[in-house]
Amino acid sequence: MGYTAFEQGRKLHIDLGDGEIFTVPPIPGRIGREMLGIVTATAFGTDMTNAEADSLRLGRCALGLPVEEVKRANTVLPAYPGLEGHEEREQRLEDLRGTEQILVTQAAILWNVQHGSIDAVHDLLNTPAGEAYPKALDRVMRSCGLGPQFRLLRNWLSGELGNPTSTDSMPDTNIPNGTSSTEHTATNTSTNLT
């Protein structure tokens, strides 16, 4: 029997396959916005220095568990107290098998991140393992307006685009750069993803 999820009473309920239900509370919008920043930075690889700490923070935020303040070069990510019942939720999470912990945490992220949804959670649970999280994350990226960029990155990383500096593999980005309003020349620029 597989995993299923449903929303009820503003909460996400994840059935772990044997009738045991793990419940994820909704988090405040400001935390969902912070989570979206972490998700996009991780997905696009723009902050790999902090990736491990950010992943842990992301999972704890999504599950409504306490999060400590983190100081960065130019920012301070605030501390958050745990949501009601966080001690029991944290203990239940620790009692799960490793694969179940990952699944519950990923589902909580996809549901609680700004632009996340139960549909993204269903993508996670109903797609073969190797494709599940990328497919679900693609839904979130499309929802927040970053779908084309995320899909381009995924295609490039999988080798489907070939040479990333080739103009055939990148979207056309003609930008006029004339010196007067009557004189324009087109320049084709391509973004190097490396």
C-alpha positions as CSV (number, residue, x, y, z in Angstrom):
1,M,0.0,0.0,0.0
2,G,1.4,3.4,-1.0
3,Y,1.4,6.8,0.8
4,T,-1.5,9.2,0.4
5,A,-2.1,12.7,1.6
6,F,-5.2,14.9,2.0
7,E,-6.0,18.3,3.5
8,Q,-8.5,18.5,6.4
9,G,-9.1,21.3,8.9
10,R,-6.3,23.5,7.4
11,K,-3.8,20.7,8.0
12,L,-2.0,18.3,5.7
13,H,-2.5,14.6,6.7
14,I,-0.1,12.1,5.3
15,D,-1.1,8.4,5.5
16,L,2.1,6.4,5.7
17,G,0.4,3.3,4.2
18,D,-0.5,1.4,7.3
19,G,-3.2,3.8,8.6
20,E,-0.7,5.8,10.6
21,I,-1.3,9.5,9.9
22,F,1.4,12.2,10.2
23,T,-0.2,15.7,10.5
24,V,1.5,18.8,9.3
25,P,0.2,22.2,10.5
26,P,-0.1,25.3,8.3
27,I,2.7,27.8,8.9
28,P,2.5,31.6,8.8
29,G,2.9,33.2,5.4
30,R,6.2,35.0,6.3
31,I,7.8,31.6,6.9
32,G,6.4,30.3,3.6
33,R,8.0,33.2,1.9
34,E,11.3,32.5,3.5
35,M,11.0,28.9,2.5
36,L,10.4,29.9,-1.1
37,G,13.7,31.8,-1.0
38,I,15.5,28.8,0.3
39,V,13.8,26.4,-2.2
40,T,14.7,28.6,-5.2
41,A,18.3,29.2,-4.0
42,T,18.7,25.5,-3.6
43,A,17.0,24.5,-6.8
44,F,19.1,27.0,-8.9
45,G,22.3,26.3,-6.9
46,T,22.9,30.0,-6.0
47,D,23.8,29.5,-2.4
48,M,25.6,26.2,-2.2
49,T,27.8,27.4,0.8
50,N,24.8,27.2,3.0
51,A,22.9,24.4,1.3
52,E,23.1,21.9,4.1
53,A,22.0,24.3,6.9
54,D,19.3,25.8,4.6
55,S,17.9,22.3,3.9
56,L,17.7,21.5,7.6
57,R,16.1,24.9,8.3
58,L,13.6,24.4,5.4
59,G,12.5,21.1,6.7
60,R,12.0,22.3,10.3
61,C,10.1,25.4,9.1
62,A,7.8,23.3,6.9
63,L,7.0,20.9,9.8
64,G,6.4,23.8,12.3
65,L,9.4,22.8,14.4
66,P,11.5,25.4,16.3
67,V,14.2,27.1,14.2
68,E,17.2,29.0,15.6
69,E,18.4,32.3,14.3
70,V,21.1,32.1,11.6
71,K,23.5,34.9,10.8
72,R,24.8,35.3,7.3
73,A,27.1,37.8,5.7
74,N,24.5,40.4,5.0
75,T,21.4,39.0,6.6
76,V,20.0,37.4,9.7
77,L,17.4,34.7,9.3
78,P,15.1,34.9,12.3
79,A,14.4,32.3,14.9
80,Y,10.9,30.8,15.0
81,P,9.3,29.0,17.9
82,G,7.6,25.7,17.1
83,L,4.0,25.6,16.4
84,E,1.6,24.1,18.8
85,G,2.3,20.4,19.4
86,H,5.8,20.6,17.9
87,E,7.4,18.3,20.6
88,E,5.0,15.4,19.8
89,R,5.4,16.0,16.0
90,E,9.2,16.1,16.3
91,Q,9.2,12.8,18.3
92,R,6.9,11.2,15.8
93,L,9.2,12.3,13.0
94,E,12.2,10.8,14.8
95,D,10.4,7.5,15.2
96,L,9.8,7.1,11.5
97,R,12.2,5.2,9.2
98,G,14.7,7.3,7.3
99,T,12.8,7.1,4.0
100,E,9.5,8.0,5.7
101,Q,11.2,11.0,7.4
102,I,12.4,12.3,4.0
103,L,9.0,11.8,2.4
104,V,7.1,13.5,5.2
105,T,9.5,16.4,5.2
106,Q,9.4,16.8,1.4
107,A,5.6,16.7,1.5
108,A,5.5,19.4,4.3
109,I,7.9,21.6,2.2
110,L,5.8,21.2,-1.0
111,W,2.6,22.0,0.9
112,N,3.8,24.9,3.2
113,V,6.2,26.7,0.9
114,Q,4.7,29.9,-0.7
115,H,3.1,28.7,-4.0
116,G,3.0,25.1,-2.7
117,S,-0.1,23.0,-2.8
118,I,-1.7,19.6,-2.2
119,D,-1.3,19.0,-5.9
120,A,2.5,19.2,-5.5
121,V,2.3,16.8,-2.6
122,H,0.3,14.4,-4.9
123,D,3.0,14.7,-7.6
124,L,5.5,13.7,-4.9
125,L,3.5,10.7,-3.8
126,N,2.2,9.4,-7.1
127,T,5.4,9.6,-9.3
128,P,8.2,7.0,-9.4
129,A,10.8,7.7,-6.8
130,G,13.6,9.2,-9.0
131,E,11.3,11.6,-10.7
132,A,8.9,12.5,-7.8
133,Y,10.6,15.5,-6.1
134,P,11.7,17.2,-9.3
135,K,8.2,16.9,-10.8
136,A,6.6,18.3,-7.6
137,L,9.2,21.0,-7.4
138,D,8.5,21.9,-11.1
139,R,4.8,22.5,-10.1
140,V,5.9,24.9,-7.3
141,M,8.3,26.7,-9.7
142,R,5.6,27.1,-12.3
143,S,3.3,28.5,-9.7
144,C,5.7,31.2,-8.6
145,G,6.6,32.2,-12.1
146,L,10.0,30.4,-12.4
147,G,8.8,27.4,-14.4
148,P,10.6,28.1,-17.7
149,Q,13.9,28.8,-16.0
150,F,13.7,25.7,-13.8
151,R,12.8,23.5,-16.7
152,L,15.7,25.0,-18.8
153,L,18.1,24.2,-15.9
154,R,16.8,20.7,-15.5
155,N,17.0,20.0,-19.2
156,W,20.5,21.4,-19.4
157,L,21.6,19.3,-16.4
158,S,20.2,16.2,-17.9
159,G,22.1,16.8,-21.1
160,E,19.0,17.3,-23.2
161,L,20.2,20.8,-24.3
162,G,23.7,19.9,-25.4
163,N,26.2,22.8,-25.2
164,P,24.9,25.4,-22.8
165,T,26.6,28.2,-24.6
166,S,25.0,27.3,-28.0
167,T,22.4,29.8,-29.2
168,D,20.3,26.8,-30.3
169,S,20.0,25.5,-26.8
170,M,19.0,28.8,-25.1
171,P,15.9,30.9,-25.5
172,D,16.3,33.9,-27.8
173,T,17.2,37.0,-25.8
174,N,17.5,39.7,-28.4
175,I,18.1,43.0,-26.7
176,P,18.1,46.3,-28.6
177,N,21.1,48.5,-27.9
178,G,20.8,51.5,-30.1
179,T,22.1,55.0,-29.5
180,S,18.9,56.8,-30.5
181,S,15.3,56.0,-30.8
182,T,15.6,55.5,-34.5
183,E,18.7,53.4,-34.6
184,H,18.6,49.9,-33.1
185,T,20.8,46.9,-33.6
186,A,20.0,43.5,-32.2
187,T,22.4,41.6,-30.1
188,N,21.9,37.9,-29.3
189,T,23.1,37.2,-25.8
190,S,23.0,33.8,-24.2
191,T,23.3,33.0,-20.5
192,N,26.0,30.7,-19.5
193,L,24.6,28.4,-16.8
194,T,28.0,27.3,-15.5
